[in-house]
Amino acid sequence: MYEKEVRELCGRIRDRRPLIHNITNYVAMNFSANVLLALGASPLMSSEPDEMEDIVSGASSLVINIGCLEKEQMKAALSAVATAGRCGVPWILDPAGVGVSRMRKDFVSKLVSRCRPAAIRGNASEILTLCGTGCATSGVDSAIPGSDAVEGAKTLAATLGTIVAVSGEVDYVTDGSKVEQITGGSPLMSSVTAMGCACTAVAGAALAVEEDTFAAVCSAMKLMSLAGSLAGGRFSAPGSFAAGFIDALYEISGR
């Protein structure tokens, strides 16, 4: 259903080989890096504060994921976001588990106030937490359907002047007014750790090669959906599905 649009995005990523800098959680690093490599992007994963200015100023986009926060990583993320703002590097926020603690909520506020993100991608619980709804959460997963977070996502996008993507069984992307609904994927995607984190990394790659931010995020979500559908049609268990998902991205990218 999304094949033409997705292949066009993949072609641009493959041709330009953008450098995507990821300050992400330890659980997601390997999977996110392999997903980006399958698309032909160049992933870099560093959380050393002293090299953030050098790295981010030369990157095509920046991905910030707060899944495993540590003080040095927080310092690095703040420096990276500030550099992205000065250098015009688009960055995307993954507020993983933002509802787990006050520290995470406060840190996200600091990040966003330092430099507006081009996009935010999270599950329904995370997006509702950012909207200040007081949504209860016990971890990084969400039991709330994405449809329940659409209005909150629209408000968040309009307030911050950013694009907000809500991941779930059905995905939603909004700029505060229009909303695009994306279907497909596979139920097994929720059984593979770091799948959402990798989705944010893919959106970061799309932002590196597409100036229309809304179109970039929509195309990234469609790419994840198409790869999930392909892998889900071939494998029936999480372990083989995870490897098959990376293979599907590689296949779609025409590499």
N, C-alpha and C positions, 0 to 999 in steps of 0.2 A: 504493500500500500504506500509506503514511504520511500521505496527503493530509489527512484530517480533523484529526489532531493538529497537523500543520504549519500548516494554515490558521488554527487557533485561536491558535497562537503568533504568527503574522504579524499577526493582527488586533490582538492586544495591543500589539505593537511599533508598528504603524501608529497606533493610537489614542493611545498614550502618548508617542510620539516621544522615546524616551530619549536622553540625551546619553551617548555612549560615547567615553571618552577613550582614545586609542591611543598608547602609546609603542612604536613598531614600526620595522621596518627600512625603508630608503629604497626598496627594491625593491617592498615591499608596500603602501606608503602609498596610492597612487592606486587600486589595485584594491580594497583593503579599504574605502576610503572610498566607492567607487562601489557596492560590495556592500551596505554599511550604508544608503546612501541609497536603494537599490532597495527595501529593506525598510521604509523610512519612519523609520529611526533617524537620529539626528543625530551624525555623526562629528566628533571633534576630534582633531587630530594635533599635539602639541607636545612638544618635548624640552628646553624651557628650565627648568632647575632652580628658578629664582626664582619661577616662577608655578605650580608644581605644587600647592601647598597650596590656592590659590584655585580652580584648575581642578578638581582631584579632589574637593574638598569639595562641589562643585556638580554632580558627574557622577552618572549612574545606575549606571555600572560602569566598570571600568578594565581595559584589555588591555595586558599587557607582553609584547613579543616581542624576543628577544635576537639576532635575525639579523644585525644590523650594529652591533656594539657600539663605542661611543666613550666616552671618559671623561665627557663632559658628559651624555650620554644615560644612562650608568650612575648618575651622581649624581641625575639627574632621576627615574629609576625607583625608586631607594631612597627618595627623598623622597615620591614618589607612593604607594608601597606603605605607607609609614608613615602617611600621611594617610588612605589608604583604611581602614586598621585603626582609626584614631581615630574616623573618621566613619561607620563601618559600611558602606562602599561595597564591594560584592563585586568581586574582581579575579581574572583568569584569566591563567595563565602559559603562554606558548608558548616552550619551550626550544629554539628553532631552532638547529641545529648545535651543541648543547651538548657533543657529544663531540669537537669539532674542537680545542679547546684547554683547558688547565687554567684559564685565566682565566675562560672561560665557566662551567665547573663551579663554580668558587669563587664567582662572582657569583650564580649561581642559589641556592647555599647561603645567601648573605647575604640575598637577597630573601625566601626562604622562612622564614628565621629571624626576619626583621623582622616579617612578618605572614603567617599561613597563607593560601595562595590558596584561593578557593572551588573552583577547578578547574584542572587542567593538561591541555593538549591538545598531543600531539606524535605523530611517527611512531614506529614500533617501535624504531628505533635510538636515538632520543632518550629514549624512556621507559626502555629497558634501561640506557642510560647513567646516568640518574637513579637507577636501582635499584642501581648500583654493580657491574654485571656485567662491566664492561670491554669492552663491545661495540665492535668496531672500526668506525670511520666515516671517510669521506674528504670529507664535505661535509654538506649539509643534507638530502639525500635518503636514503631507506632502501631497501635491497635485501632486507630481512627482512620476512616477512609479519607482519601484525598479530597473528595467532594465537600467534606465538612470544613475544609480549610480554604476553600476558594475565595470566599468573601474576605476573610482575614488576609489572604495573600494579596488580593487586589488593594486593600487598604495599605498594607505594608509597602507594596510596590509604589503606590501613589505618594505615600508619605516620604519615602527615601529617594524617589526618582530612580528606581532600579527595576530590573526584571526579576520576578520571583517564580521559581519552579517548585511544584509540590509533587514529590514522588509517591507512588503507591501502585495499587493494582491498575488504576487508571492515573495517568499523569496529567497535570495541569500547568500551563505556563501563562503568566499574565504580566502586563505592563502597567496595570492599575485600571485599565479600561477594557481592552479586549482580552479574551481568554481563549487559549487553544487547548483542546482536549486531545490526549494522545493515548491510544489503546494498543494492545499487543503485548509483547514480552512473554514471560513464562512464570508460573507460580514458583518455580525453583529459584528464581532470582532472589527471593526473600530468604532462602536457605543458604546463601553464599555470603559469608562475611565480607565486608568492604565493597559490596556491589554498589551501594549508594555513593560511597566515597569515590569509586571509579567513575560513576556517572558525573560527579562534579568535575573530575579531572577531564573527562571527555568534553564537557561544556567549556572548560578552560581552553582546550585545544580549538574548539569551534570559535570562541571569542578571539583567538589569535589570528584567524583567517577570514572572519566575517565581520564587517563593520556594523551591520544591523544587529544589535544585541538581541532583540526579540527573536529574530530569525535564527541567530546562532544557537540560542538556548533551545528553541523548538527543534532544530535539526539535530542537536546533540541528544535530546530525549528520544527522538524518533530513531536515531541510530542505535541507542541502547535497546529500544523496543524491538527493532528488527533483528538485532543480533540475539536477543533473548528468545525470540520466536524461532529462529533458525536452530539455535542450540537446544531449545526445548523439544523440537521435533526429532532430535537425534539421540538425546540422552534422557534418562529417567531418574537419575540420582545426583545429588549435589556435587560430589567430587568430579565426576566425569563432565557434568554440566559446566562447572567453572572453567575447566580446560577447553571444553567445546565452545564456550562463550568467547574466549580469546581467539580461538581459531575462526569463529564466525566473523569477528571484527576484521581479522586479517583477510578473510575471503571477501568481505564486502568492500574493503578498501582497495581491492584489486592488486594486492601485493603478491 
